[in-house]
Amino acid sequence: VKMFVISFSVAGMGMILFGLTTYWPLVIGLMLVLPLLVDLPTYILDGLQNQYIDSVEAEDKRAELLSCFNMGVNLIEIVFLFSSSVIADLGMEVCFLALGGIMIVLGLVFGCCKKENSFFSKKENASFSKKYKTLSSDTEM
């Protein structure tokens, strides 16, 4: 979880720096590095999702749960696309500053809200696992 928070915040800082800088060598360097900085939290989040599935003992339904996680990502992406179209009218710098600020804030919120290395407490994981197994067994009949 710490690596996700750090990488998400660093990506946000890169976005802010990209929005503020006018020095062309730095702009080119950031253009080369930003895609990696933005993709790194994605890979870490994929690992966290798989850890969560393992912690609730739902390995047999991994594809379904990952598909549900992906639906949530797509919904958030739609909201960001609409938001960015509104912010884009204010100028390119404002886009990168706003996106970078949002990424840093979300990274810090995620880091402050999560305890240990799981998405939920052990009690919530056990409760989810029990409910999920009950639903799973009901649908198989």
N, C-alpha and C positions, 0 to 999 in steps of 0.2 A: 504494500500500500504506500509506503514511503517513497519508493521509486516512482510510482505513478504520480504522486503529488509533486515530486521534484521535477519529473520530466514534463508534466503538464504546465507547471509554473515557468520552467525554462523556455518552453515553446511560446508561452504568453509573453515573456520578456523579449524573446526574439521578434515577435510580431510588433511589439511596441517600438523596439529599436529600429525595425524596418520602416515603421511609419514616421519616425523622427529624423532619420539620417538622410543626408543629401550627398554625402561623400561617395562617389561612384564605386571605388574599390570595395567599400564596406557594403554597398547595396548589392553588388554582384556576389560577394561572399555570402551575404544573408540569403540571396536567392538560391544559392546552391545548398545551404545548410537548412533552411526552413522546412523543406519537405521532410527531411529526416527528423527534425525536432517535432514536427506535427505527427509523424507516423509512430514515433517511439512510444508515446502514451497508449496508442492503439494496441500495439503488441503486448504491452504490460497489462492492459485491461483484458485482453483475450486470455492471458494466463490467470488473472484473478477470477474471471468467469469460470474457467475450468476448475480452479481450486474450489470455488463455491459449489459447483455441481458435485465434486468429489465429497465435500463436507456434508452435503445433505443426502449423500448416498443415492444419487439418481443417475448413475452412470449409464443405465440402460435407456434413459430418455435424454441423453446428452444432446443429440441433434435437435430435438424439439425445444429444449430449453435455450440452446444457443440461437435458434431461430427466433424465439420470443425476445431475447436480448437484442438481436439484430433489428427487430421491428421497432423497439424503443429508440435505437440509434437512428433509424430512418425518420422517425417522427421528429426527433430533435434536429436532424439535418434540415427538414422542411422548415421548421421554425427559424433556424439560422439563415436559410436562404432568403426567406421573406424579410427578416430583419436586416440582412446585409444589403438587400436592394434598397431599403429605406435609407440606411446609413450611407450608401454609395453616393447618393445625391449630395452629401455634405463634403465629399472629397475623399481621395484615396488614403490620405494620412489618417483621417478620422476613422476610416474602416479598420485599419491595422491597429490604431490605438484602442478602439473600442473592443475589438476581438481579443487583443492581447490582455486588456484589463479584465475582460470577462473570463478568459482562461485562467488567469492568476487567481481571481476571486473563487472560481469554481474549484480549482485545485486546492486552495486553502480550506474551503468549506468541506470538501471531501476528506481532506486530511484531519480536520478537527472533529468531524462527525464519526469517523471510523475508529474502532478500537481493535487492537490485535491485528491479525492478518486475514480476517474474514469479513464478509459483507454485513453479517448480523451477529448477534450474540449467540452463544452455544444453545441457549434455551430456544431462541427463535429458529435456529437451524433445525433443532430436534422437532419442533412443532411443524415447521414446513415439511420436513422429511416425512413425518407421520401422516399429514394431510395429503401429501403428494402420493404416497404409497397407497392410501385409501382410495383416492381418485383413480389412480392407475389400475388398481385391482377391480374397481367398479366398471371401468370401461372395457376391460378384457372379457367380461362375462357376456 
